[in-house]
């Protein structure tokens, strides 16, 4: 029984690896999309409490870390703590957000 299970797990791993290789997917970049209500809640908390957050974007650009500011209705600006990096974005561009 143990041999069958290890053989099946080996085949499963091989199929998964070939799938990632065929579609040029790297497993470490497969983050899940946060629901919109959760993004809104986290952004509201970060704005009201002036929290430092890290934002991961949908376009696979590097994450931005800093303080959030609301520019207009659904436009935001994240500024790094030293003020050297800024990024302007909308809610639809965010994949996930977390507090630092």
VMD Tcl script that builds the backbone (N, CA, C; Angstrom):
set m [mol new atoms 300]
animate dup $m
set s [atomselect $m all]
$s set {name element resname resid chain x y z} {
  {N N UNK 1 A 0.816 -1.191 0.000}
  {CA C UNK 1 A 0.000 0.000 0.000}
  {C C UNK 1 A 0.865 1.263 0.000}
  {N N UNK 2 A 1.938 1.244 0.801}
  {CA C UNK 2 A 2.826 2.395 0.886}
  {C C UNK 2 A 3.489 2.683 -0.457}
  {N N UNK 3 A 3.864 1.635 -1.192}
  {CA C UNK 3 A 4.498 1.826 -2.498}
  {C C UNK 3 A 3.552 2.495 -3.474}
  {N N UNK 4 A 2.276 2.137 -3.447}
  {CA C UNK 4 A 1.296 2.752 -4.350}
  {C C UNK 4 A 1.133 4.231 -4.036}
  {N N UNK 5 A 1.093 4.578 -2.743}
  {CA C UNK 5 A 0.933 5.972 -2.363}
  {C C UNK 5 A 2.153 6.798 -2.759}
  {N N UNK 6 A 3.343 6.285 -2.550}
  {CA C UNK 6 A 4.534 7.057 -2.911}
  {C C UNK 6 A 4.650 7.189 -4.428}
  {N N UNK 7 A 4.252 6.138 -5.155}
  {CA C UNK 7 A 4.280 6.197 -6.615}
  {C C UNK 7 A 3.287 7.247 -7.122}
  {N N UNK 8 A 2.077 7.284 -6.535}
  {CA C UNK 8 A 1.075 8.274 -6.929}
  {C C UNK 8 A 1.522 9.698 -6.580}
  {N N UNK 9 A 2.123 9.875 -5.435}
  {CA C UNK 9 A 2.586 11.217 -5.081}
  {C C UNK 9 A 3.728 11.658 -5.986}
  {N N UNK 10 A 4.570 10.730 -6.398}
  {CA C UNK 10 A 5.661 11.058 -7.325}
  {C C UNK 10 A 5.103 11.461 -8.692}
  {N N UNK 11 A 4.104 10.747 -9.168}
  {CA C UNK 11 A 3.471 11.088 -10.450}
  {C C UNK 11 A 2.778 12.445 -10.347}
  {N N UNK 12 A 2.069 12.682 -9.237}
  {CA C UNK 12 A 1.382 13.963 -9.048}
  {C C UNK 12 A 2.367 15.119 -9.067}
  {N N UNK 13 A 3.473 14.966 -8.382}
  {CA C UNK 13 A 4.490 16.017 -8.353}
  {C C UNK 13 A 5.065 16.255 -9.738}
  {N N UNK 14 A 5.299 15.181 -10.487}
  {CA C UNK 14 A 5.842 15.306 -11.834}
  {C C UNK 14 A 4.862 16.028 -12.756}
  {N N UNK 15 A 3.581 15.679 -12.658}
  {CA C UNK 15 A 2.560 16.337 -13.493}
  {C C UNK 15 A 2.479 17.824 -13.150}
  {N N UNK 16 A 2.484 18.139 -11.852}
  {CA C UNK 16 A 2.416 19.533 -11.422}
  {C C UNK 16 A 3.634 20.313 -11.915}
  {N N UNK 17 A 4.813 19.751 -11.792}
  {CA C UNK 17 A 6.034 20.428 -12.256}
  {C C UNK 17 A 6.012 20.662 -13.761}
  {N N UNK 18 A 5.555 19.667 -14.515}
  {CA C UNK 18 A 5.468 19.821 -15.973}
  {C C UNK 18 A 4.434 20.864 -16.359}
  {N N UNK 19 A 3.333 20.934 -15.626}
  {CA C UNK 19 A 2.305 21.948 -15.882}
  {C C UNK 19 A 2.890 23.342 -15.683}
  {N N UNK 20 A 3.590 23.544 -14.562}
  {CA C UNK 20 A 4.210 24.844 -14.305}
  {C C UNK 20 A 5.234 25.189 -15.372}
  {N N UNK 21 A 6.022 24.241 -15.778}
  {CA C UNK 21 A 7.042 24.484 -16.789}
  {C C UNK 21 A 6.405 24.794 -18.142}
  {N N UNK 22 A 5.351 24.053 -18.521}
  {CA C UNK 22 A 4.706 24.245 -19.825}
  {C C UNK 22 A 4.079 25.640 -19.930}
  {N N UNK 23 A 3.391 26.076 -18.870}
  {CA C UNK 23 A 2.727 27.382 -18.910}
  {C C UNK 23 A 3.600 28.508 -18.360}
  {N N UNK 24 A 4.878 28.196 -18.091}
  {CA C UNK 24 A 5.840 29.171 -17.600}
  {C C UNK 24 A 5.330 29.879 -16.346}
  {N N UNK 25 A 4.829 29.092 -15.417}
  {CA C UNK 25 A 4.327 29.600 -14.149}
  {C C UNK 25 A 5.356 29.275 -13.087}
  {N N UNK 26 A 5.673 30.263 -12.276}
  {CA C UNK 26 A 6.551 29.995 -11.143}
  {C C UNK 26 A 5.672 29.900 -9.900}
  {N N UNK 27 A 5.761 28.820 -9.165}
  {CA C UNK 27 A 4.862 28.601 -8.033}
  {C C UNK 27 A 4.909 29.680 -6.959}
  {N N UNK 28 A 6.046 30.318 -6.735}
  {CA C UNK 28 A 6.129 31.314 -5.673}
  {C C UNK 28 A 5.412 32.612 -6.014}
  {N N UNK 29 A 5.040 32.835 -7.280}
  {CA C UNK 29 A 4.335 34.056 -7.647}
  {C C UNK 29 A 2.828 33.849 -7.733}
  {N N UNK 30 A 2.366 32.676 -7.395}
  {CA C UNK 30 A 0.938 32.412 -7.473}
  {C C UNK 30 A 0.251 32.793 -6.170}
  {N N UNK 31 A 0.062 34.083 -5.954}
  {CA C UNK 31 A -0.637 34.568 -4.782}
  {C C UNK 31 A -2.110 34.704 -5.122}
  {N N UNK 32 A -2.943 34.531 -4.133}
  {CA C UNK 32 A -4.374 34.644 -4.367}
  {C C UNK 32 A -4.801 36.100 -4.312}
  {N N UNK 33 A -5.827 36.409 -5.083}
  {CA C UNK 33 A -6.400 37.748 -5.109}
  {C C UNK 33 A -7.258 37.949 -3.865}
  {N N UNK 34 A -6.987 39.016 -3.137}
  {CA C UNK 34 A -7.815 39.345 -1.976}
  {C C UNK 34 A -9.166 39.826 -2.464}
  {N N UNK 35 A -10.240 39.500 -1.767}
  {CA C UNK 35 A -11.563 40.011 -2.140}
  {C C UNK 35 A -11.611 41.536 -2.014}
  {N N UNK 36 A -12.435 42.156 -2.826}
  {CA C UNK 36 A -12.515 43.620 -2.858}
  {C C UNK 36 A -12.932 44.196 -1.519}
  {N N UNK 37 A -13.897 43.564 -0.842}
  {CA C UNK 37 A -14.343 44.092 0.449}
  {C C UNK 37 A -13.198 44.076 1.460}
  {N N UNK 38 A -12.340 43.069 1.373}
  {CA C UNK 38 A -11.218 42.976 2.296}
  {C C UNK 38 A -10.155 44.034 1.967}
  {N N UNK 39 A -9.916 44.256 0.672}
  {CA C UNK 39 A -8.984 45.309 0.269}
  {C C UNK 39 A -9.473 46.663 0.772}
  {N N UNK 40 A -10.772 46.935 0.576}
  {CA C UNK 40 A -11.340 48.205 1.038}
  {C C UNK 40 A -11.190 48.359 2.545}
  {N N UNK 41 A -11.475 47.302 3.293}
  {CA C UNK 41 A -11.356 47.347 4.750}
  {C C UNK 41 A -9.921 47.623 5.173}
  {N N UNK 42 A -8.967 46.917 4.592}
  {CA C UNK 42 A -7.561 47.109 4.948}
  {C C UNK 42 A -7.091 48.516 4.585}
  {N N UNK 43 A -7.506 49.013 3.434}
  {CA C UNK 43 A -7.115 50.370 3.024}
  {C C UNK 43 A -7.710 51.402 3.968}
  {N N UNK 44 A -8.987 51.245 4.330}
  {CA C UNK 44 A -9.612 52.181 5.272}
  {C C UNK 44 A -8.891 52.186 6.612}
  {N N UNK 45 A -8.516 51.011 7.104}
  {CA C UNK 45 A -7.789 50.920 8.368}
  {C C UNK 45 A -6.414 51.576 8.262}
  {N N UNK 46 A -5.722 51.329 7.151}
  {CA C UNK 46 A -4.392 51.914 6.958}
  {C C UNK 46 A -4.465 53.434 6.870}
  {N N UNK 47 A -5.507 53.948 6.217}
  {CA C UNK 47 A -5.662 55.395 6.092}
  {C C UNK 47 A -6.036 56.036 7.424}
  {N N UNK 48 A -6.969 55.439 8.144}
  {CA C UNK 48 A -7.424 56.057 9.389}
  {C C UNK 48 A -6.381 55.958 10.502}
  {N N UNK 49 A -5.579 54.897 10.504}
  {CA C UNK 49 A -4.582 54.706 11.562}
  {C C UNK 49 A -3.168 55.102 11.140}
  {N N UNK 50 A -3.020 55.531 9.892}
  {CA C UNK 50 A -1.712 55.929 9.352}
  {C C UNK 50 A -0.689 54.800 9.493}
  {N N UNK 51 A -1.084 53.592 9.084}
  {CA C UNK 51 A -0.243 52.402 9.209}
  {C C UNK 51 A 0.668 52.242 8.007}
  {N N UNK 52 A 1.818 51.631 8.240}
  {CA C UNK 52 A 2.708 51.272 7.140}
  {C C UNK 52 A 2.268 49.908 6.614}
  {N N UNK 53 A 2.096 49.806 5.296}
  {CA C UNK 53 A 1.605 48.581 4.665}
  {C C UNK 53 A 2.508 48.170 3.512}
  {N N UNK 54 A 2.388 46.910 3.123}
  {CA C UNK 54 A 3.047 46.394 1.922}
  {C C UNK 54 A 1.960 45.986 0.958}
  {N N UNK 55 A 2.054 46.474 -0.264}
  {CA C UNK 55 A 1.039 46.215 -1.286}
  {C C UNK 55 A 1.659 45.407 -2.409}
  {N N UNK 56 A 1.030 44.284 -2.731}
  {CA C UNK 56 A 1.433 43.452 -3.866}
  {C C UNK 56 A 0.482 43.771 -5.019}
  {N N UNK 57 A 1.027 44.000 -6.198}
  {CA C UNK 57 A 0.230 44.407 -7.347}
  {C C UNK 57 A -0.027 43.246 -8.298}
  {N N UNK 58 A -1.093 43.360 -9.086}
  {CA C UNK 58 A -1.479 42.318 -10.045}
  {C C UNK 58 A -0.514 42.184 -11.207}
  {N N UNK 59 A 0.211 43.239 -11.550}
  {CA C UNK 59 A 1.075 43.207 -12.737}
  {C C UNK 59 A 2.469 42.660 -12.450}
  {N N UNK 60 A 2.639 41.991 -11.311}
  {CA C UNK 60 A 3.900 41.336 -10.939}
  {C C UNK 60 A 5.062 42.307 -10.772}
  {N N UNK 61 A 4.778 43.602 -10.574}
  {CA C UNK 61 A 5.842 44.544 -10.251}
  {C C UNK 61 A 6.213 44.343 -8.781}
  {N N UNK 62 A 7.380 44.802 -8.374}
  {CA C UNK 62 A 7.770 44.620 -6.966}
  {C C UNK 62 A 6.762 45.263 -6.011}
  {N N UNK 63 A 6.632 44.667 -4.867}
  {CA C UNK 63 A 5.714 45.180 -3.850}
  {C C UNK 63 A 6.172 46.554 -3.383}
  {N N UNK 64 A 5.209 47.368 -2.998}
  {CA C UNK 64 A 5.499 48.705 -2.487}
  {C C UNK 64 A 5.183 48.734 -1.001}
  {N N UNK 65 A 6.101 49.295 -0.222}
  {CA C UNK 65 A 5.917 49.407 1.223}
  {C C UNK 65 A 5.961 50.870 1.609}
  {N N UNK 66 A 4.993 51.291 2.413}
  {CA C UNK 66 A 4.976 52.670 2.865}
  {C C UNK 66 A 3.639 53.056 3.461}
  {N N UNK 67 A 3.417 54.362 3.520}
  {CA C UNK 67 A 2.197 54.941 4.080}
  {C C UNK 67 A 1.248 55.282 2.938}
  {N N UNK 68 A -0.039 54.954 3.111}
  {CA C UNK 68 A -1.051 55.225 2.092}
  {C C UNK 68 A -1.649 56.611 2.255}
  {N N UNK 69 A -1.978 57.226 1.117}
  {CA C UNK 69 A -2.743 58.473 1.061}
  {C C UNK 69 A -3.778 58.324 -0.032}
  {N N UNK 70 A -4.982 58.847 0.195}
  {CA C UNK 70 A -6.032 58.824 -0.826}
  {C C UNK 70 A -5.900 60.080 -1.671}
  {N N UNK 71 A -5.799 59.888 -2.976}
  {CA C UNK 71 A -5.684 61.019 -3.901}
  {C C UNK 71 A -7.071 61.480 -4.335}
  {N N UNK 72 A -7.895 60.526 -4.764}
  {CA C UNK 72 A -9.279 60.800 -5.138}
  {C C UNK 72 A -10.094 59.558 -4.808}
  {N N UNK 73 A -11.291 59.449 -5.334}
  {CA C UNK 73 A -12.209 58.362 -5.019}
  {C C UNK 73 A -11.577 56.994 -4.874}
  {N N UNK 74 A -10.998 56.469 -5.944}
  {CA C UNK 74 A -10.373 55.147 -5.863}
  {C C UNK 74 A -8.902 55.178 -6.284}
  {N N UNK 75 A -8.280 56.324 -6.201}
  {CA C UNK 75 A -6.843 56.468 -6.506}
  {C C UNK 75 A -6.086 56.679 -5.204}
  {N N UNK 76 A -4.962 55.976 -5.073}
  {CA C UNK 76 A -4.173 56.019 -3.853}
  {C C UNK 76 A -2.712 56.247 -4.197}
  {N N UNK 77 A -1.976 56.723 -3.201}
  {CA C UNK 77 A -0.540 56.934 -3.326}
  {C C UNK 77 A 0.128 56.263 -2.142}
  {N N UNK 78 A 1.116 55.433 -2.420}
  {CA C UNK 78 A 1.915 54.835 -1.348}
  {C C UNK 78 A 3.292 55.473 -1.414}
  {N N UNK 79 A 3.743 55.973 -0.263}
  {CA C UNK 79 A 5.033 56.649 -0.157}
  {C C UNK 79 A 5.889 55.895 0.849}
  {N N UNK 80 A 7.120 55.593 0.460}
  {CA C UNK 80 A 8.021 54.873 1.367}
  {C C UNK 80 A 8.333 55.732 2.586}
  {N N UNK 81 A 8.791 55.098 3.640}
  {CA C UNK 81 A 9.025 55.805 4.899}
  {C C UNK 81 A 10.082 56.906 4.768}
  {N N UNK 82 A 11.038 56.731 3.870}
  {CA C UNK 82 A 12.050 57.780 3.684}
  {C C UNK 82 A 11.643 58.803 2.625}
  {N N UNK 83 A 10.478 58.603 2.002}
  {CA C UNK 83 A 9.964 59.566 1.034}
  {C C UNK 83 A 10.576 59.470 -0.343}
  {N N UNK 84 A 11.405 58.465 -0.587}
  {CA C UNK 84 A 12.101 58.382 -1.871}
  {C C UNK 84 A 11.295 57.672 -2.952}
  {N N UNK 85 A 10.383 56.801 -2.578}
  {CA C UNK 85 A 9.616 56.029 -3.568}
  {C C UNK 85 A 8.133 56.322 -3.424}
  {N N UNK 86 A 7.496 56.587 -4.562}
  {CA C UNK 86 A 6.056 56.801 -4.605}
  {C C UNK 86 A 5.462 55.898 -5.672}
  {N N UNK 87 A 4.228 55.481 -5.452}
  {CA C UNK 87 A 3.512 54.736 -6.479}
  {C C UNK 87 A 2.056 55.126 -6.409}
  {N N UNK 88 A 1.513 55.526 -7.548}
  {CA C UNK 88 A 0.114 55.879 -7.687}
  {C C UNK 88 A -0.612 54.674 -8.252}
  {N N UNK 89 A -1.753 54.301 -7.675}
  {CA C UNK 89 A -2.477 53.116 -8.128}
  {C C UNK 89 A -3.955 53.239 -7.799}
  {N N UNK 90 A -4.736 52.354 -8.405}
  {CA C UNK 90 A -6.165 52.266 -8.104}
  {C C UNK 90 A -6.442 50.924 -7.441}
  {N N UNK 91 A -7.626 50.771 -6.912}
  {CA C UNK 91 A -7.998 49.561 -6.196}
  {C C UNK 91 A -7.891 48.324 -7.065}
  {N N UNK 92 A -8.213 48.427 -8.343}
  {CA C UNK 92 A -8.169 47.288 -9.259}
  {C C UNK 92 A -6.778 46.753 -9.530}
  {N N UNK 93 A -5.745 47.497 -9.206}
  {CA C UNK 93 A -4.366 47.083 -9.448}
  {C C UNK 93 A -3.773 46.281 -8.297}
  {N N UNK 94 A -4.470 46.216 -7.168}
  {CA C UNK 94 A -3.930 45.574 -5.968}
  {C C UNK 94 A -4.292 44.097 -5.945}
  {N N UNK 95 A -3.315 43.278 -5.662}
  {CA C UNK 95 A -3.559 41.861 -5.468}
  {C C UNK 95 A -3.755 41.557 -3.992}
  {N N UNK 96 A -2.904 42.114 -3.150}
  {CA C UNK 96 A -3.034 41.912 -1.707}
  {C C UNK 96 A -2.381 43.072 -0.967}
  {N N UNK 97 A -2.775 43.220 0.283}
  {CA C UNK 97 A -2.219 44.274 1.135}
  {C C UNK 97 A -2.051 43.686 2.526}
  {N N UNK 98 A -0.945 44.061 3.176}
  {CA C UNK 98 A -0.728 43.597 4.542}
  {C C UNK 98 A -0.038 44.673 5.359}
  {N N UNK 99 A -0.262 44.613 6.647}
  {CA C UNK 99 A 0.343 45.566 7.576}
  {C C UNK 99 A 1.765 45.149 7.909}
  {N N UNK 100 A 2.652 46.109 8.048}
  {CA C UNK 100 A 4.040 45.817 8.446}
  {C C UNK 100 A 4.217 46.014 9.923}
}
mol reanalyze $m
mol bondsrecalc $m
mol representation Tube
mol addrep $m
